[in-house]
Amino acid sequence: MPGMPRPKADFDDLYPCDFYTPEELLEEDLMYSVYEIARLLQGLEADAEIDEGVEDVLLDWAIPWIMRHSESLLIAEPPTEEEPGYYGLKPDDGDASDAVDDAAAAGDASDAVDDAAAAGDA
C-alpha cells in the first residue's frame, strides 16, 4: 500500500538529506526569484525550462528553504505586480543598509531605499 512506512533495508541506497546553504547556492551580487531558487536547489540553471507541474514540486522545496534561511537573505519588491519578489544574500555583516549604499553608488538610490524598507532595515 503506497504511503506506508517501509524499512530502510528495502532501499538500495540512502543519502543524507543535505541542502545548500544560501552562501553555497546564491551569487553575492545577484537577486533571485523563488522560481530561480527552486531550480538552483535541484542543480538546474536558474533559467532552465521546466514543466509547470515540475515547477510546482520544486516550489514545495524552495519556499520552506527560503523561510528557513531568512536570516541570511534580503528581499526586494517585485519589479511589477505580475512578477515575484527577489531574494539575495545579506552582506557579510548582515546589515541590509550596505545594500542600500551599494545600490546608491550604482545610481539607483530610490530603489535601494525601497529594498531596504522591504527588508525591514529602513
C-alpha positions in Angstrom: 0.0 0.0 0.0 1.6 3.4 -1.0 2.2 5.9 1.7 3.0 3.3 4.4 6.4 3.4 6.2 9.0 1.0 4.8 12.1 -0.5 6.4 15.3 1.2 5.4 16.6 -2.2 4.3 14.1 -2.0 1.4 16.2 0.7 -0.3 19.4 0.0 -2.2 20.9 3.5 -1.5 20.2 6.0 1.3 21.6 9.5 1.3 22.0 12.4 3.8 19.2 15.0 3.5 21.6 17.9 3.0 20.5 21.2 1.5 22.6 24.0 0.2 23.3 27.0 2.4 22.4 30.4 0.9 26.1 31.1 0.5 26.6 27.9 -1.5 23.6 28.5 -3.7 23.4 32.2 -4.5 25.9 34.6 -6.0 26.6 37.5 -3.6 25.8 40.3 -6.1 22.6 38.8 -7.6 18.9 38.7 -6.6 16.8 35.6 -7.5 13.1 34.9 -7.8 11.6 32.0 -5.8 11.3 30.1 -9.2 15.0 30.6 -9.8 15.9 29.4 -6.3 13.7 26.4 -6.8 15.7 25.4 -9.9 19.1 26.1 -8.3 18.2 23.9 -5.3 17.8 21.0 -7.8 21.1 21.6 -9.5 19.5 23.2 -12.6 20.3 26.5 -14.2 18.3 29.4 -12.8 16.7 29.9 -16.2 16.1 26.2 -17.1 12.9 25.5 -18.9 10.8 23.0 -16.9 7.1 21.8 -16.9 4.6 23.7 -14.8 3.9 20.6 -12.7 7.6 20.1 -12.0 7.9 23.7 -11.1 5.1 23.3 -8.5 7.0 20.4 -6.9 10.3 22.4 -6.8 8.5 25.4 -5.2 7.4 23.0 -2.4 11.1 22.7 -1.6 12.1 26.3 -2.3 9.6 28.1 -0.1 10.5 26.4 3.2 14.2 26.7 2.3 13.8 30.5 1.9 11.9 30.7 5.2 14.5 28.6 7.0 17.3 30.8 5.7 15.5 34.1 6.0 18.2 35.5 8.4 20.8 35.2 5.6 18.6 36.8 2.9 17.5 40.1 1.7 14.2 40.6 -0.2 13.3 43.2 -2.8 9.9 44.3 -4.0 8.8 42.8 -7.3 9.6 45.0 -10.3 6.0 44.8 -11.4 2.8 43.4 -9.8 2.9 40.4 -12.2 6.4 39.4 -11.0 7.6 37.7 -7.8 9.8 39.3 -5.3 13.6 38.7 -5.4 15.9 37.3 -2.8 19.6 37.6 -2.3 22.4 37.2 0.2 22.7 39.7 3.0 26.1 41.4 3.2 28.6 39.5 5.4 27.9 41.7 8.4 24.2 41.0 7.9 23.4 44.7 7.6 21.0 45.5 4.8 22.0 49.1 4.9 25.1 48.1 3.0 22.9 47.0 0.1 21.3 50.5 0.2 24.8 52.1 0.0 25.9 49.8 -2.9 22.7 50.5 -4.9 23.0 54.2 -4.3 26.6 54.1 -5.5 25.3 52.4 -8.7 22.8 55.3 -9.2 19.7 53.5 -8.0 19.2 55.2 -4.6 15.4 55.2 -4.6 15.1 51.5 -5.4 17.8 50.8 -2.7 15.7 52.6 -0.1 12.6 50.7 -1.1 14.5 47.4 -1.0 15.8 48.1 2.5 12.3 49.1 3.7 11.1 45.7 2.4 13.9 44.0 4.3 12.8 45.9 7.4 16.0 48.0 7.7 14.9 51.5 6.6 
